[in-house]
Amino acid sequence: MLFAGKTALVTGAASGIGRATARRLAAEGAARLVLVDLDAATLARVELPCAVIAIPGDVADETFWALAGPVLGALDLAVVNAGVAGAAPIAELSFDEWRRILRVNLDGAFLTLRAAMRAMRGRGGAIVATASAAGLKAEAGTAAYGAGKAALIHLVKVAAKEGAASKIRVNAIAPAGVDTPVWDSVPAIAARVAEVGRDAALAELAATTPLARFASAEEVAGQIAFLLSDAAATITGACLVSDGGYTL
C-alpha cells in the first residue's frame, strides 16, 4: 500500500484524471482525501473506501483557499489538477477567453500549490501538478492553454527548489491526449464529435501521435501515483512527459 495512512488533496476531482487519481490513492491505502471541484453535484457522487472531505469551490478564488485552509489540515500529498480547455487562434482570441483559461490553469494552480506547500510545512510531502504536452509543443490555436501549461511547468521547478529544504517534492506530468470530458469543451472537437461520434473523433486525434492512441485517465493516475510515491523519492522539479511520442 503505497500511501497507507496518508492524507491527500486532489483538485478537479469530480471527473477525468482527478477522479481516477483519487481512486488510485484510495486503493493504495490513503486514509483521508480532500477533494475539490467546481462541480458540486458530481463531486458529491465520488465514493471512495476512505475518509473523504468534499469541498466544492473555485480553485482560482483566493477567498476559497482562505476558507479551505483549516479544512486541509496537515497534508502528505497533493495533486494540482483542476483545469479548463479552450482553443482559438491568437488573432481571434478574446481577452476574456484568455483570462478564463489562465485564471484556472495558472492562477488556480498557483493558489492550490501555495495552499498545499503551507499544509506540508514541518512534515514534508509530495506534490504533482497536471501540466500538458501543449506546454512543450506549439500548435496553432493553443495560445492560452499552452502558455498556461508552459508557465505551470516552470512554476513547478521553482516550487521544487523552494520546497526541497522542507522535504517537499514537486513534479509535473505532461500528458497529451487523454480520454477525459475536457475534450467536450473544445468547440472544434465537439463539432467533430457531432459529425462522426466521440470514439472516431478521438481516434483521429490520437492518430497524430507515434503510439496512435490516447491514454486513459487511469493510466495517467498510475503515473501520478508513482511520482507521489517513495519510489520517486529523489525526483523533484521534473516533468514526466506522457504523450505517446507526440512531442518527438
VEXNUMI-796677 format. One record per residue: residue number from 1; chain; x, y, z of N, C-alpha, C, O in turn. Coordinates in steps of 0.001 Angstrom, whole numbers, padded with zeros to 6 digits. Example, Ala and Ser with C-alpha at 12.3 -4.5 7.8 and 13.67 -1.06 7.14 Angstrom:
% residues 2
n,chain,n.c1,n.c2,n.c3,ca.c1,ca.c2,ca.c3,c.c1,c.c2,c.c3,o.c1,o.c2,o.c3
1,A,013190,-005690,007800,012300,-004500,007800,013200,-003300,007800,014236,-003319,008465
2,A,012850,-002250,007080,013670,-001060,007140,012900,000030,007870,013409,001138,008039
This chain:
% residues 248
n,chain,n.c1,n.c2,n.c3,ca.c1,ca.c2,ca.c3,c.c1,c.c2,c.c3,o.c1,o.c2,o.c3
1,A,000859,-001189,000000,000000,000000,000000,000894,001237,000000,001478,001580,001028
2,A,001003,001899,-001129,001960,002989,-001290,001687,004168,-000364,002616,004854,000063
3,A,000407,004405,-000050,000054,005625,000667,-000711,005343,001953,-001588,006116,002340
4,A,-000386,004251,002608,-001089,003860,003827,-001038,004977,004867,000037,005454,005233
5,A,-002218,005385,005335,-002312,006393,006378,-002106,007816,005927,-002129,008723,006758
6,A,-001904,008052,004637,-001597,009395,004133,-002868,010221,003927,-003960,009690,003727
7,A,-002681,011540,003984,-003740,012491,003653,-003359,013203,002359,-002230,013670,002213
8,A,-004296,013287,001426,-004007,013865,000124,-005084,014852,-000303,-006263,014690,000014
9,A,-004657,015867,-001021,-005545,016838,-001665,-005548,016559,-003161,-004490,016373,-003762
10,A,-006733,016530,-003764,-006845,016381,-005220,-007834,017423,-005715,-008981,017449,-005269
11,A,-007406,018280,-006629,-008334,019236,-007235,-008780,018732,-008610,-008108,017916,-009240
12,A,-009924,019238,-009055,-010502,018706,-010279,-010869,017253,-010103,-010704,016443,-011015
13,A,-011375,016921,-008907,-011535,015517,-008510,-012850,014889,-008944,-013055,013695,-008728
14,A,-013752,015666,-009553,-015066,015125,-009883,-015054,014247,-011131,-015958,013434,-011324
15,A,-014046,014403,-011976,-014050,013640,-013227,-012628,013501,-013753,-011684,014074,-013210
16,A,-012503,012726,-014823,-011247,012624,-015551,-010062,012175,-014721,-010178,011263,-013902
17,A,-008912,012821,-014934,-007675,012447,-014263,-007811,012615,-012755,-007309,011788,-011994
18,A,-008486,013680,-012312,-008630,013916,-010884,-009373,012801,-010184,-008935,012315,-009141
19,A,-010497,012393,-010750,-011272,011307,-010142,-010498,009998,-010168,-010497,009259,-009183
20,A,-009843,009706,-011280,-009063,008468,-011378,-007919,008463,-010370,-007594,007427,-009790
21,A,-007316,009627,-010168,-006211,009711,-009211,-006712,009538,-007788,-006073,008860,-006982
22,A,-007847,010142,-007472,-008428,009961,-006134,-008695,008482,-005870,-008414,007978,-004783
23,A,-009232,007801,-006855,-009498,006370,-006702,-008204,005579,-006519,-008149,004647,-005717
24,A,-007168,005954,-007265,-005890,005245,-007157,-005265,005450,-005778,-004744,004506,-005183
25,A,-005317,006677,-005272,-004748,006950,-003952,-005491,006176,-002869,-004877,005620,-001958
26,A,-006823,006144,-002978,-007617,005394,-002005,-007295,003906,-002075,-007188,003240,-001045
27,A,-007141,003385,-003295,-006831,001964,-003463,-005454,001617,-002914,-005200,000476,-002526
28,A,-004566,002609,-002882,-003212,002391,-002370,-003095,002756,-000895,-001988,002914,-000380
29,A,-004234,002892,-000212,-004207,002993,001239,-004347,004368,001844,-004280,004500,003066
30,A,-004540,005410,001032,-004707,006750,001597,-005842,006729,002620,-006899,006144,002383
31,A,-005603,007376,003758,-006591,007347,004836,-007614,008467,004724,-008753,008324,005168
32,A,-007201,009589,004124,-008074,010767,004070,-007802,011530,002784,-006659,011874,002483
33,A,-008861,011792,002030,-008738,012548,000790,-009579,013813,000879,-010754,013772,001242
34,A,-008962,014926,000544,-009671,016195,000434,-009850,016460,-001059,-008878,016682,-001782
35,A,-011098,016434,-001508,-011405,016542,-002935,-012048,017890,-003229,-012976,018314,-002541
36,A,-011545,018553,-004255,-012036,019880,-004629,-012468,019864,-006086,-011774,019312,-006940
37,A,-013615,020471,-006367,-014076,020627,-007744,-015161,021691,-007765,-015868,021889,-006777
38,A,-015286,022374,-008893,-016333,023382,-009036,-017703,022737,-009195,-018722,023337,-008855
39,A,-017723,021503,-009716,-018970,020774,-009957,-019383,020055,-008674,-019008,018906,-008445
40,A,-020157,020745,-007849,-020516,020214,-006535,-021331,018933,-006633,-021117,018001,-005857
41,A,-022261,018878,-007578,-023146,017718,-007675,-022369,016455,-008042,-022572,015401,-007439
42,A,-021489,016561,-009017,-020697,015393,-009422,-019691,015017,-008352,-019454,013835,-008104
43,A,-019101,016016,-007718,-018138,015752,-006653,-018783,014966,-005522,-018158,014079,-004941
44,A,-020024,015288,-005211,-020727,014615,-004112,-020962,013145,-004406,-021191,012358,-003488
45,A,-020906,012765,-005681,-021170,011365,-006049,-019902,010509,-006102,-019972,009310,-006369
46,A,-018744,011124,-005848,-017499,010352,-005841,-017427,009552,-004545,-017365,010123,-003456
47,A,-017436,008226,-004668,-017406,007350,-003499,-016070,006618,-003435,-015619,006026,-004416
48,A,-015452,006671,-002265,-014144,006064,-002090,-014085,005303,-000768,-014808,005637,000171
49,A,-013222,004273,-000687,-013124,003457,000523,-012204,004067,001576,-011377,003366,002159
50,A,-012345,005369,001822,-011551,006039,002840,-012310,007285,003265,-013355,007599,002694
51,A,-011802,007992,004252,-012437,009239,004676,-012307,010271,003562,-011226,010463,003006
52,A,-013405,010925,003245,-013423,011909,002161,-014013,013215,002672,-015067,013230,003308
53,A,-013322,014305,002386,-013862,015641,002620,-014009,016288,001248,-013009,016589,000596
54,A,-015230,016501,000808,-015504,017108,-000497,-015757,018597,-000299,-016637,018991,000467
55,A,-014978,019419,-000995,-015108,020872,-000871,-015376,021449,-002255,-014437,021636,-003030
56,A,-016642,021739,-002589,-016897,022372,-003876,-016405,023817,-003866,-016605,024545,-002894
57,A,-015765,024216,-004949,-015294,025597,-004996,-014401,025865,-006183,-014036,024958,-006931
58,A,-014057,027123,-006340,-013269,027642,-007454,-011818,027745,-007028,-011484,028556,-006164
59,A,-010945,026932,-007622,-009536,026917,-007219,-008828,028232,-007497,-007774,028501,-006921
60,A,-009401,029067,-008383,-008775,030344,-008712,-009273,031483,-007839,-008967,032647,-008098
61,A,-010031,031157,-006816,-010566,032153,-005892,-009740,032118,-004602,-009781,031130,-003869
62,A,-009003,033174,-004326,-008144,033189,-003141,-008952,033070,-001857,-008488,032481,-000880
63,A,-010165,033631,-001857,-011025,033529,-000679,-011398,032081,-000399,-011478,031666,000757
64,A,-011629,031308,-001470,-011932,029881,-001289,-010825,029187,-000508,-011104,028422,000415
65,A,-009573,029448,-000870,-008465,028779,-000203,-008278,029284,001219,-007846,028532,002093
66,A,-008600,030555,001461,-008517,031069,002830,-009488,030319,003737,-009179,030039,004895
67,A,-010667,029996,003201,-011668,029263,003975,-011351,027773,004031,-011622,027114,005036
68,A,-010777,027242,002951,-010500,025804,002886,-009247,025412,003662,-009105,024260,004071
69,A,-008337,026364,003866,-007065,026071,004516,-007185,025280,005807,-006515,024259,005965
70,A,-008036,025734,006748,-008172,024978,008000,-008727,023564,007799,-008446,022665,008592
71,A,-009513,023375,006739,-010084,022053,006465,-009013,021101,005954,-009065,019901,006223
72,A,-008047,021631,005222,-006983,020783,004673,-006227,020082,005789,-005885,018905,005676
73,A,-005969,020810,006862,-005159,020230,007925,-003746,019980,007429,-003244,020714,006578
74,A,-003109,018956,007951,-001763,018593,007530,-001855,017653,006336,-002563,016647,006383
75,A,-001148,017977,005280,-001166,017171,004057,000145,016414,003875,001219,016890,004242
76,A,000022,015225,003299,001193,014460,002873,001387,014525,001365,002514,014505,000870
77,A,000268,014604,000639,000280,014527,-000822,-000681,015564,-001397,-001660,015940,-000751
78,A,-000399,016020,-002604,-001330,016918,-003285,-001223,016727,-004788,-000137,016520,-005329
79,A,-002367,016799,-005448,-002432,016708,-006907,-003117,017974,-007411,-004316,018174,-007214
80,A,-002335,018815,-008058,-002808,020107,-008564,-003324,019867,-009979,-002568,019949,-010947
81,A,-004596,019574,-010087,-005107,019011,-011332,-006222,019806,-011996,-006432,019655,-013199
82,A,-006938,020637,-011269,-008084,021340,-011858,-007653,022173,-013065,-006628,022854,-013033
83,A,-008450,022105,-014123,-008109,022877,-015321,-009273,022972,-016276,-010250,022229,-016176
84,A,-009150,023905,-017206,-010148,024078,-018259,-009434,024097,-019596,-008227,024332,-019663
85,A,-010183,023848,-020659,-009619,023830,-022009,-010266,024914,-022859,-011287,025494,-022488
86,A,-009656,025170,-023991,-010185,026130,-024942,-009199,026265,-026090,-008009,025996,-025925
87,A,-009686,026679,-027245,-008811,026801,-028408,-009312,027899,-029329,-010505,027991,-029616
88,A,-008379,028733,-029790,-008693,029780,-030767,-007379,030384,-031252,-006425,030485,-030480
89,A,-007317,030785,-032511,-006130,031495,-032996,-005956,032800,-032232,-006941,033400,-031801
90,A,-004722,033244,-032060,-004449,034453,-031297,-005238,035645,-031829,-005784,036426,-031051
91,A,-005299,035787,-033151,-005995,036933,-033739,-007492,036920,-033455,-008151,037956,-033536
92,A,-008025,035755,-033125,-009452,035626,-032849,-009749,035424,-031358,-010911,035336,-030963
93,A,-008717,035352,-030547,-008879,035028,-029135,-009238,036284,-028340,-008485,037258,-028334
94,A,-010376,036256,-027680,-010765,037405,-026862,-009951,037414,-025573,-009492,036375,-025099
95,A,-009786,038606,-025022,-009050,038702,-023770,-009805,037997,-022647,-009196,037422,-021745
96,A,-011134,038045,-022708,-011928,037346,-021696,-011659,035845,-021725,-011559,035212,-020674
97,A,-011540,035268,-022934,-011262,033839,-023045,-009840,033533,-022596,-009601,032529,-021924
98,A,-008900,034392,-022964,-007519,034243,-022489,-007483,034197,-020966,-006849,033321,-020378
99,A,-008166,035145,-020334,-008164,035222,-018878,-008914,034050,-018249,-008524,033566,-017187
100,A,-009982,033593,-018894,-010733,032460,-018352,-009831,031240,-018211,-009854,030556,-017188
101,A,-009044,030975,-019238,-008184,029798,-019235,-007003,029975,-018285,-006704,029083,-017492
102,A,-006333,031126,-018363,-005176,031361,-017491,-005584,031450,-016025,-004831,031044,-015140
103,A,-006771,031978,-015773,-007230,032135,-014390,-007288,030784,-013678,-006827,030656,-012544
104,A,-007853,029783,-014343,-007952,028459,-013713,-006627,027710,-013816,-006122,027201,-012815
105,A,-006067,027643,-015009,-004930,026760,-015247,-003623,027248,-014639,-002732,026443,-014368
106,A,-003495,028560,-014419,-002260,029073,-013835,-002516,029714,-012473,-001875,029347,-011488
107,A,-003451,030671,-012408,-003748,031279,-011103,-004237,030214,-010126,-003792,030159,-008979
108,A,-005155,029372,-010590,-005691,028320,-009719,-004624,027339,-009293,-004618,026875,-008153
109,A,-003717,027020,-010209,-002626,026101,-009868,-001705,026728,-008827,-001272,026055,-007892
110,A,-001407,028014,-008989,-000565,028700,-008012,-001201,028686,-006617,-000535,028372,-005630
111,A,-002482,029025,-006544,-003155,029076,-005249,-003230,027689,-004605,-003073,027551,-003392
112,A,-003469,026669,-005424,-003503,025295,-004911,-002132,024882,-004405,-001997,024325,-003316
113,A,-001123,025163,-005209,000246,024805,-004845,000665,025511,-003558,001285,024906,-002684
114,A,000324,026786,-003450,000672,027535,-002244,-000001,026938,-001010,000636,026763,000029
115,A,-001294,026627,-001130,-002024,026040,-000008,-001433,024690,000386,-001308,024385,001572
116,A,-001070,023882,-000609,-000515,022557,-000324,000836,022659,000363,001098,021941,001328
117,A,001693,023542,-000126,003024,023681,000474,002917,024187,001907,003688,023769,002771
118,A,001972,025080,002166,001769,025548,003538,001294,024411,004437,001680,024328,005603
119,A,000452,023535,003885,-000101,022431,004672,000900,021299,004871,000637,020370,005634
120,A,002055,021367,004188,003092,020347,004337,004273,020813,005175,005203,020047,005426
121,A,004237,022057,005603,005340,022589,006402,005556,021744,007653,004613,021389,008361
122,A,006824,021436,007900,007160,020701,009102,007011,019201,008999,007341,018482,009942
123,A,006510,018702,007848,006322,017256,007714,006817,016724,006368,007012,015519,006209
124,A,007018,017615,005406,007405,017165,004076,006205,016630,003315,005104,016535,003857
125,A,006426,016282,002056,005330,015755,001258,005695,015705,-000206,006831,015987,-000589
126,A,004734,015347,-001008,004933,015244,-002455,003736,015842,-003178,002586,015626,-002795
127,A,004026,016594,-004224,003006,017280,-005000,003228,016973,-006475,004367,016948,-006943
128,A,002151,016741,-007202,002214,016601,-008660,001192,017548,-009276,000032,017580,-008865
129,A,001633,018313,-010261,000744,019212,-010998,000506,018653,-012388,001433,018180,-013046
130,A,-000744,018711,-012831,-001082,018238,-014172,-000830,019350,-015170,-001607,020300,-015261
131,A,000262,019230,-015921,000573,020162,-016995,000027,019568,-018296,-001042,018958,-018290
132,A,000735,019733,-019392,000274,019207,-020678,001399,019272,-021686,002283,020125,-021608
133,A,001346,018352,-022637,002283,018425,-023754,002099,019717,-024542,003005,020144,-025258
134,A,000923,020344,-024412,000696,021631,-025074,001589,022718,-024507,001791,023748,-025151
135,A,002127,022510,-023316,003074,023452,-022745,004489,023242,-023231,005386,024012,-022885
136,A,004703,022201,-024035,006023,021869,-024558,006110,021990,-026070,007188,022216,-026618
137,A,004973,021839,-026745,004967,021857,-028213,003941,022868,-028702,002777,022821,-028304
138,A,004369,023776,-029560,003473,024807,-030075,002542,024230,-031133,002977,023526,-032044
139,A,001271,024536,-031000,000271,024186,-032003,-000647,025384,-032195,-000970,026089,-031239
140,A,-001060,025607,-033417,-001986,026702,-033690,-003252,026526,-032867,-003778,025421,-032738
141,A,-003729,027627,-032317,-004980,027606,-031578,-004844,027325,-030098,-005842,027303,-029377
142,A,-003599,027107,-029624,-003428,026729,-028213,-002741,027808,-027389,-002132,027500,-026364
143,A,-002825,029058,-027807,-002054,030110,-027144,-002317,030180,-025648,-001378,030122,-024856
144,A,-003565,030301,-025252,-003878,030452,-023829,-003592,029169,-023058,-002952,029191,-022007
145,A,-004070,028063,-023588,-003889,026785,-022893,-002407,026419,-022822,-001908,026038,-021763
146,A,-001713,026533,-023939,-000300,026163,-023980,000563,027071,-023123,001470,026602,-022436
147,A,000285,028378,-023161,001070,029313,-022359,000873,029037,-020871,001824,029085,-020090
148,A,-000367,028747,-020488,-000637,028446,-019078,000083,027202,-018611,000632,027174,-017510
149,A,000083,026164,-019447,000726,024907,-019054,002247,025032,-019073,002928,024425,-018246
150,A,002790,025821,-020016,004238,026052,-020020,004660,026793,-018756,005680,026467,-018148
151,A,003875,027787,-018367,004176,028525,-017138,004060,027623,-015917,004839,027748,-014972
152,A,003095,026720,-015937,002921,025796,-014817,004137,024894,-014660,004572,024634,-013538
153,A,004688,024419,-015763,005879,023565,-015697,007031,024315,-015031,007766,023740,-014228
154,A,007190,025592,-015360,008258,026370,-014730,007943,026658,-013266,008834,026628,-012417
155,A,006675,026938,-012973,006265,027158,-011590,006612,025947,-010731,007059,026097,-009593
156,A,006408,024759,-011266,006736,023520,-010551,008229,023462,-010242,008620,023042,-009152
157,A,009055,023874,-011180,010502,023857,-010950,010890,024806,-009816,011706,024463,-008960
158,A,010299,025992,-009818,010580,026947,-008744,010112,026386,-007406,010822,026467,-006404
159,A,008904,025814,-007402,008357,025241,-006164,009244,024107,-005652,009441,023968,-004444
160,A,009775,023304,-006561,010645,022202,-006165,011905,022721,-005489,012371,022155,-004500
161,A,012448,023796,-006031,013667,024355,-005447,013382,024957,-004077,014177,024808,-003149
162,A,012243,025639,-003953,011879,026254,-002680,011469,025210,-001640,011725,025378,-000448
163,A,010837,024145,-002097,010323,023150,-001167,011343,022140,-000693,011095,021432,000282
164,A,012483,022053,-001354,013446,020994,-001054,013929,021040,000401,014084,019999,001039
165,A,014161,022229,000911,014663,022356,002286,013646,021840,003304,014006,021436,004410
166,A,012375,021861,002914,011308,021368,003795,010898,019942,003454,009883,019440,003936
167,A,011712,019291,002606,011448,017905,002178,010109,017779,001450,009390,016791,001599
168,A,009797,018802,000666,008604,018776,-000183,009067,018596,-001627,009778,019444,-002167
169,A,008666,017504,-002239,008979,017269,-003649,007825,017794,-004508,006657,017644,-004149
170,A,008161,018407,-005636,007135,018944,-006533,007501,018566,-007965,008588,018890,-008443
171,A,006593,017886,-008639,006817,017470,-010020,005577,017759,-010858,004501,018046,-010333
172,A,005754,017677,-012159,004637,017850,-013090,004525,016618,-013969,005493,015882,-014159
173,A,003340,016405,-014498,003135,015407,-015535,002531,016113,-016732,001643,016953,-016583
174,A,003010,015774,-017917,002556,016449,-019131,001974,015428,-020102,002676,014939,-020988
175,A,000695,015108,-019938,000054,014199,-020897,-000229,014928,-022215,-000226,016157,-022278
176,A,-000468,014152,-023240,-001021,014705,-024483,-002487,014310,-024492,-003255,014792,-023660
177,A,-002892,013449,-025407,-004293,013052,-025449,-004658,012091,-024335,-004054,011027,-024193
178,A,-005652,012474,-023544,-006197,011595,-022509,-007709,011591,-022693,-008323,012646,-022860
179,A,-008295,010428,-022662,-009740,010314,-022890,-010492,010763,-021638,-010813,009960,-020763
180,A,-010765,012068,-021578,-011497,012665,-020455,-012528,013648,-021008,-012478,013999,-022187
181,A,-013459,014092,-020168,-014502,015023,-020630,-013988,016388,-021063,-014743,017158,-021657
182,A,-012715,016719,-020782,-012216,018044,-021132,-012319,018323,-022634,-012481,019470,-023051
183,A,-012223,017258,-023444,-012316,017442,-024893,-013684,017979,-025309,-013796,018677,-026317
184,A,-014701,017662,-024554,-016055,018076,-024913,-016249,019582,-024823,-017229,020114,-025346
185,A,-015316,020280,-024157,-015442,021731,-024007,-014718,022500,-025104,-014748,023731,-025117
186,A,-014062,021789,-026029,-013371,022447,-027143,-014310,022452,-028348,-014626,021387,-028877
187,A,-014762,023623,-028794,-015803,023686,-029827,-015489,022895,-031096,-016356,022190,-031613
188,A,-014253,023004,-031606,-013913,022316,-032853,-014014,020807,-032690,-014461,020108,-033600
189,A,-013600,020308,-031535,-013655,018870,-031292,-015095,018435,-031050,-015519,017375,-031512
190,A,-015840,019259,-030325,-017249,018937,-030093,-018009,018852,-031411,-018892,018009,-031572
191,A,-017663,019730,-032356,-018308,019708,-033659,-017968,018423,-034410,-018827,017834,-035067
192,A,-016707,017992,-034309,-016305,016752,-034975,-016975,015547,-034333,-017365,014604,-035021
193,A,-017106,015583,-033004,-017810,014512,-032296,-019240,014399,-032795,-019761,013297,-032966
194,A,-019875,015545,-033028,-021256,015543,-033517,-021348,014919,-034904,-022374,014340,-035260
195,A,-020271,015037,-035693,-020273,014509,-037058,-020010,013008,-037098,-020709,012271,-037794
196,A,-018998,012554,-036350,-018550,011169,-036518,-018659,010338,-035243,-018415,009132,-035279
197,A,-019013,010945,-034137,-019065,010221,-032868,-017788,010438,-032071,-016734,010742,-032631
198,A,-017895,010277,-030764,-016768,010603,-029889,-015572,009678,-030108,-014439,010152,-030192
199,A,-015800,008393,-030202,-014692,007449,-030370,-013917,007729,-031647,-012686,007720,-031646
200,A,-014633,007976,-032733,-013977,008228,-034017,-013219,009551,-033992,-012112,009648,-034523
201,A,-013814,010562,-033379,-013159,011869,-033319,-011865,011804,-032521,-010855,012372,-032934
202,A,-011884,011114,-031376,-010679,010993,-030572,-009646,010099,-031249,-008443,010303,-031092
203,A,-010118,009109,-032002,-009188,008247,-032742,-008441,009047,-033802,-007259,008809,-034048
204,A,-009133,009997,-034431,-008474,010865,-035412,-007374,011685,-034758,-006287,011830,-035316
205,A,-007654,012217,-033586,-006643,012990,-032871,-005478,012096,-032444,-004314,012478,-032567
206,A,-005798,010923,-031950,-004753,010006,-031476,-003830,009569,-032603,-002655,009288,-032371
207,A,-004351,009510,-033812,-003559,009051,-034952,-002395,009985,-035265,-001496,009612,-036020
208,A,-002393,011193,-034699,-001305,012147,-034945,-000095,011873,-034064,000926,012542,-034222
209,A,-000168,010914,-033141,000959,010590,-032272,001579,009264,-032688,000881,008413,-033240
210,A,002871,009065,-032437,003522,007812,-032838,002843,006552,-032292,002738,005557,-033010
211,A,002382,006576,-031041,001723,005396,-030492,000276,005264,-030939,-000356,004233,-030708
212,A,-000252,006304,-031578,-001587,006279,-032189,-002689,005872,-031205,-003612,005139,-031561
213,A,-002581,006353,-029979,-003627,006077,-029011,-003637,007166,-027940,-002619,007802,-027663
214,A,-004802,007359,-027354,-004915,008219,-026190,-004614,007400,-024937,-004767,006179,-024932
215,A,-004193,008072,-023893,-004075,007433,-022583,-005443,007409,-021929,-006313,008215,-022257
216,A,-005624,006494,-021017,-006815,006524,-020174,-006495,007353,-018939,-005330,007521,-018577
217,A,-007530,007867,-018299,-007319,008620,-017066,-006651,007747,-016013,-005848,008231,-015216
218,A,-006980,006468,-016011,-006401,005554,-015033,-004900,005360,-015254,-004142,005229,-014294
219,A,-004474,005342,-016515,-003038,005225,-016786,-002281,006444,-016266,-001216,006311,-015663
220,A,-002836,007628,-016500,-002183,008846,-016010,-002194,008870,-014485,-001224,009301,-013862
221,A,-003284,008409,-013885,-003357,008339,-012427,-002244,007449,-011867,-001662,007759,-010827
222,A,-001956,006356,-012551,-000872,005480,-012117,000478,006171,-012177,001324,005962,-011308
223,A,000683,006988,-013192,001948,007724,-013320,002058,008803,-012245,003138,009040,-011704
224,A,000932,009456,-011938,000922,010432,-010850,001230,009741,-009526,001988,010262,-008707
225,A,000640,008574,-009322,000898,007817,-008093,002380,007489,-007957,002929,007562,-006858
226,A,003025,007134,-009047,004470,006871,-008999,005227,008111,-008529,006085,008021,-007650
227,A,004910,009276,-009117,005626,010499,-008748,005382,010892,-007293,006243,011503,-006659
228,A,004215,010543,-006768,003915,010837,-005365,004561,009852,-004404,004724,010149,-003221
229,A,004922,008694,-004903,005355,007594,-004038,006836,007691,-003679,007588,008473,-004260
230,A,007228,006874,-002704,008625,006827,-002297,009524,006248,-003386,010744,006404,-003324
231,A,008943,005589,-004375,009746,005099,-005498,010359,006253,-006280,011348,006072,-006990
232,A,009773,007436,-006149,010286,008636,-006820,010934,009591,-005823,010930,010805,-006025
233,A,011488,009037,-004747,011968,009847,-003629,013042,010860,-004002,013189,011872,-003317
234,A,013795,010614,-005068,014844,011557,-005463,014457,012374,-006690,015298,013055,-007276
235,A,013183,012307,-007080,012727,013048,-008259,011974,014293,-007805,010946,014193,-007135
236,A,012484,015461,-008168,011769,016712,-007888,012135,017741,-008945,013255,017757,-009456
237,A,011179,018596,-009263,011392,019589,-010310,011342,019008,-011709,011735,019668,-012671
238,A,010865,017784,-011830,010829,017104,-013128,009459,017229,-013775,008458,017486,-013106
239,A,009435,017045,-015077,008175,016995,-015814,008161,015680,-016582,008906,015497,-017545
240,A,007307,014775,-016142,007161,013475,-016806,006266,013649,-018027,005073,013926,-017902
241,A,006849,013485,-019194,006105,013633,-020447,005465,012298,-020786,006154,011306,-021024
242,A,004148,012286,-020804,003378,011053,-021044,002466,011301,-022241,001257,011480,-022094
243,A,003070,011309,-023425,002368,011849,-024595,002304,010918,-025795,001920,011340,-026886
244,A,002676,009661,-025607,002649,008736,-026740,003585,009103,-027871,003417,008643,-029000
245,A,004587,009944,-027565,005525,010376,-028585,005129,011652,-029319,005803,012053,-030268
246,A,004059,012285,-028896,003537,013477,-029577,004574,014592,-029723,004612,015264,-030754
247,A,005414,014797,-028706,006367,015915,-028762,007680,015552,-029447,008580,016390,-029516
248,A,007816,014336,-029953,009066,013956,-030622,009275,014746,-031911,010277,014551,-032599
